[in-house]
């Protein structure tokens, strides 16, 4: 009987201990992490730089450089003695257009360097403020802009270029 009592006593003690452990585990699960771990403040503040660094935002795409406009005004010369003339219109209408002297390959004027001349194709290669460009008579000259405006439809009674409603006093004979 004494053995049964001692077994029963031990079973009661173990049952109480199990209940106390389960209650302690539930209490720990309900508490906040700061209460569960007093050192979590160190982790939150990242005092020792243990947390990974935040991912930096992606870099902004580079803005295209605003290059000065360069117009091809002429290619002049014969044989190996060929020079190129360029015009650099101002950004501000109050300033005047800058015209280069005759440039040969390798020569630089006003942040524009002439790299190559292809007279047979009416094209030149330049470096404009650090950016390589190809200019041609057909697309980058005053002649190309003049033909675009000249191709505009004619509306008016007089010759091309005369404002509408204007007429000759005497009609030309032709």
C-alpha positions as a Markdown table, in Angstrom:
| # | Residue | x | y | z |
|---|---|---|---|---|
| 1 | Unk | 0.0 | 0.0 | 0.0 |
| 2 | Unk | 2.8 | 2.3 | 0.7 |
| 3 | Unk | 4.3 | 1.6 | -2.7 |
| 4 | Unk | 1.0 | 2.4 | -4.4 |
| 5 | Unk | 0.8 | 5.6 | -2.4 |
| 6 | Unk | 4.2 | 6.7 | -3.4 |
| 7 | Unk | 3.5 | 5.9 | -7.1 |
| 8 | Unk | 0.3 | 7.9 | -6.8 |
| 9 | Unk | 2.2 | 10.7 | -5.2 |
| 10 | Unk | 4.8 | 10.7 | -7.9 |
| 11 | Unk | 2.1 | 10.6 | -10.6 |
| 12 | Unk | 0.5 | 13.7 | -9.0 |
| 13 | Unk | 3.8 | 15.5 | -8.8 |
| 14 | Unk | 4.5 | 14.7 | -12.5 |
| 15 | Unk | 1.0 | 15.8 | -13.5 |
| 16 | Unk | 1.4 | 19.1 | -11.7 |
| 17 | Unk | 4.8 | 19.6 | -13.2 |
| 18 | Unk | 3.4 | 18.9 | -16.7 |
| 19 | Unk | 0.5 | 21.3 | -16.2 |
| 20 | Unk | 2.9 | 24.0 | -14.9 |
| 21 | Unk | 5.2 | 23.5 | -18.0 |
| 22 | Unk | 2.3 | 23.6 | -20.4 |
| 23 | Unk | 1.0 | 26.8 | -18.7 |
| 24 | Unk | 4.4 | 28.4 | -18.9 |
| 25 | Unk | 4.7 | 27.5 | -22.6 |
| 26 | Unk | 1.3 | 29.0 | -23.3 |
| 27 | Unk | 2.2 | 32.1 | -21.4 |
| 28 | Unk | 5.5 | 32.5 | -23.3 |
| 29 | Unk | 3.6 | 32.0 | -26.6 |
| 30 | Unk | 1.1 | 34.8 | -25.7 |
| 31 | Unk | 3.8 | 37.3 | -24.7 |
| 32 | Unk | 5.4 | 39.7 | -27.1 |
| 33 | Unk | 8.9 | 38.9 | -28.5 |
| 34 | Unk | 10.4 | 41.7 | -26.4 |
| 35 | Unk | 9.1 | 40.2 | -23.3 |
| 36 | Unk | 10.2 | 36.7 | -24.4 |
| 37 | Unk | 13.7 | 37.8 | -25.3 |
| 38 | Unk | 15.1 | 40.8 | -23.5 |
| 39 | Unk | 17.9 | 41.0 | -26.1 |
| 40 | Unk | 15.5 | 41.5 | -29.0 |
| 41 | Unk | 16.1 | 45.3 | -28.6 |
| 42 | Unk | 19.7 | 44.8 | -29.9 |
| 43 | Unk | 18.3 | 42.9 | -32.9 |
| 44 | Unk | 15.7 | 45.6 | -33.6 |
| 45 | Unk | 18.2 | 48.5 | -33.4 |
| 46 | Unk | 20.8 | 46.5 | -35.5 |
| 47 | Unk | 23.6 | 47.8 | -33.2 |
| 48 | Unk | 26.2 | 45.3 | -34.5 |
| 49 | Unk | 24.9 | 45.5 | -38.2 |
| 50 | Unk | 23.8 | 41.9 | -38.1 |
| 51 | Unk | 20.6 | 42.5 | -40.2 |
| 52 | Unk | 21.1 | 42.8 | -44.0 |
| 53 | Unk | 21.2 | 46.3 | -45.4 |
| 54 | Unk | 18.0 | 47.4 | -47.0 |
| 55 | Unk | 18.0 | 47.0 | -50.8 |
| 56 | Unk | 18.7 | 50.4 | -52.4 |
| 57 | Unk | 16.2 | 51.8 | -54.9 |
| 58 | Unk | 17.1 | 51.2 | -58.5 |
| 59 | Unk | 19.1 | 53.9 | -60.1 |
| 60 | Unk | 17.3 | 56.5 | -62.2 |
| 61 | Unk | 17.8 | 56.0 | -65.9 |
| 62 | Unk | 20.3 | 58.6 | -67.3 |
| 63 | Unk | 18.7 | 61.6 | -68.9 |
| 64 | Unk | 19.7 | 62.1 | -72.5 |
| 65 | Unk | 22.3 | 64.8 | -72.9 |
| 66 | Unk | 21.0 | 68.1 | -74.3 |
| 67 | Unk | 23.5 | 68.5 | -77.1 |
| 68 | Unk | 23.8 | 71.8 | -79.0 |
| 69 | Unk | 22.3 | 71.6 | -82.5 |
| 70 | Unk | 24.9 | 71.5 | -85.3 |
| 71 | Unk | 24.0 | 72.2 | -88.9 |
| 72 | Unk | 26.2 | 71.2 | -91.9 |
| 73 | Unk | 26.5 | 74.4 | -94.0 |
| 74 | Unk | 28.9 | 73.1 | -96.6 |
| 75 | Unk | 31.7 | 70.7 | -97.8 |
| 76 | Unk | 34.2 | 72.6 | -99.9 |
| 77 | Unk | 37.4 | 71.5 | -101.7 |
| 78 | Unk | 39.0 | 69.2 | -104.2 |
| 79 | Unk | 41.0 | 66.0 | -103.9 |
| 80 | Unk | 42.6 | 65.7 | -100.5 |
| 81 | Unk | 42.1 | 69.4 | -99.6 |
| 82 | Unk | 38.5 | 69.3 | -98.3 |
| 83 | Unk | 37.0 | 71.5 | -95.5 |
| 84 | Unk | 33.7 | 71.4 | -93.7 |
| 85 | Unk | 31.7 | 74.4 | -92.6 |
| 86 | Unk | 29.3 | 74.0 | -89.7 |
| 87 | Unk | 26.8 | 76.3 | -88.0 |
| 88 | Unk | 25.7 | 76.1 | -84.3 |
| 89 | Unk | 22.4 | 77.8 | -83.8 |
| 90 | Unk | 21.9 | 79.2 | -80.3 |
| 91 | Unk | 19.4 | 77.8 | -77.8 |
| 92 | Unk | 18.3 | 81.4 | -77.0 |
| 93 | Unk | 16.9 | 83.4 | -79.9 |
| 94 | Unk | 18.6 | 86.6 | -78.6 |
| 95 | Unk | 22.1 | 85.2 | -79.5 |
| 96 | Unk | 23.5 | 84.9 | -83.0 |
| 97 | Unk | 24.4 | 81.7 | -84.8 |
| 98 | Unk | 28.0 | 80.6 | -84.5 |
| 99 | Unk | 29.7 | 79.6 | -87.8 |
| 100 | Unk | 32.9 | 77.6 | -87.7 |
| 101 | Unk | 35.8 | 78.2 | -90.0 |
| 102 | Unk | 36.8 | 75.5 | -92.5 |
| 103 | Unk | 37.4 | 72.4 | -90.4 |
| 104 | Unk | 39.6 | 69.5 | -91.4 |
| 105 | Unk | 39.5 | 66.0 | -89.7 |
| 106 | Unk | 40.9 | 66.2 | -86.1 |
| 107 | Unk | 40.2 | 69.9 | -85.7 |
| 108 | Unk | 37.9 | 71.1 | -82.9 |
| 109 | Unk | 35.9 | 74.3 | -82.6 |
| 110 | Unk | 33.2 | 75.3 | -80.1 |
| 111 | Unk | 32.9 | 71.7 | -78.4 |
| 112 | Unk | 32.5 | 70.2 | -81.9 |
| 113 | Unk | 35.3 | 68.0 | -83.3 |
| 114 | Unk | 35.4 | 66.9 | -87.0 |
| 115 | Unk | 36.2 | 63.2 | -87.2 |
| 116 | Unk | 35.8 | 62.2 | -90.8 |
| 117 | Unk | 34.6 | 63.7 | -94.1 |
| 118 | Unk | 32.8 | 61.6 | -96.7 |
| 119 | Unk | 32.4 | 64.1 | -99.5 |
| 120 | Unk | 31.1 | 61.6 | -102.1 |
| 121 | Unk | 28.2 | 60.7 | -99.7 |
| 122 | Unk | 27.8 | 64.4 | -98.5 |
| 123 | Unk | 28.3 | 63.3 | -94.9 |
| 124 | Unk | 30.6 | 64.1 | -92.0 |
| 125 | Unk | 31.2 | 62.5 | -88.6 |
| 126 | Unk | 31.6 | 64.8 | -85.7 |
| 127 | Unk | 31.9 | 64.5 | -81.9 |
| 128 | Unk | 29.4 | 67.0 | -80.4 |
| 129 | Unk | 30.2 | 67.6 | -76.7 |
| 130 | Unk | 31.5 | 64.0 | -76.3 |
| 131 | Unk | 28.7 | 62.3 | -78.4 |
| 132 | Unk | 29.5 | 61.0 | -81.8 |
| 133 | Unk | 27.1 | 62.1 | -84.6 |
| 134 | Unk | 26.8 | 61.8 | -88.4 |
| 135 | Unk | 25.6 | 64.9 | -90.2 |
| 136 | Unk | 24.5 | 64.9 | -93.9 |
| 137 | Unk | 23.5 | 67.5 | -96.4 |
| 138 | Unk | 20.1 | 65.7 | -96.8 |
| 139 | Unk | 19.1 | 65.8 | -93.1 |
| 140 | Unk | 21.3 | 68.2 | -91.1 |
| 141 | Unk | 21.7 | 71.3 | -93.3 |
| 142 | Unk | 19.9 | 74.5 | -93.9 |
| 143 | Unk | 19.3 | 73.3 | -97.5 |
| 144 | Unk | 17.2 | 70.4 | -96.1 |
| 145 | Unk | 15.1 | 72.6 | -93.9 |
| 146 | Unk | 14.6 | 75.1 | -96.8 |
| 147 | Unk | 13.3 | 72.3 | -99.1 |
| 148 | Unk | 10.8 | 71.2 | -96.5 |
| 149 | Unk | 9.3 | 74.7 | -96.3 |
| 150 | Unk | 9.4 | 75.2 | -100.0 |
| 151 | Unk | 7.5 | 71.9 | -100.5 |
| 152 | Unk | 4.6 | 73.4 | -98.6 |
| 153 | Unk | 1.4 | 73.8 | -100.8 |
| 154 | Unk | 1.0 | 77.2 | -102.4 |
| 155 | Unk | -2.2 | 79.0 | -101.4 |
| 156 | Unk | -2.6 | 82.4 | -102.8 |
| 157 | Unk | -2.9 | 84.4 | -106.0 |
| 158 | Unk | 0.6 | 85.6 | -106.4 |
| 159 | Unk | 3.9 | 83.8 | -106.9 |
| 160 | Unk | 5.2 | 81.3 | -104.3 |
| 161 | Unk | 6.2 | 83.1 | -101.1 |
| 162 | Unk | 3.8 | 86.0 | -101.5 |
| 163 | Unk | 1.1 | 86.2 | -98.9 |
| 164 | Unk | -2.4 | 85.1 | -99.9 |
| 165 | Unk | -4.6 | 87.7 | -101.4 |
| 166 | Unk | -1.7 | 89.6 | -102.9 |
| 167 | Unk | -1.5 | 89.9 | -106.7 |
| 168 | Unk | 0.7 | 91.6 | -109.2 |
| 169 | Unk | -0.6 | 94.9 | -110.5 |
| 170 | Unk | 0.4 | 93.8 | -114.0 |
| 171 | Unk | 0.4 | 90.1 | -114.7 |
| 172 | Unk | 3.8 | 89.0 | -115.9 |
| 173 | Unk | 4.0 | 87.8 | -119.5 |
| 174 | Unk | 5.6 | 84.5 | -119.9 |
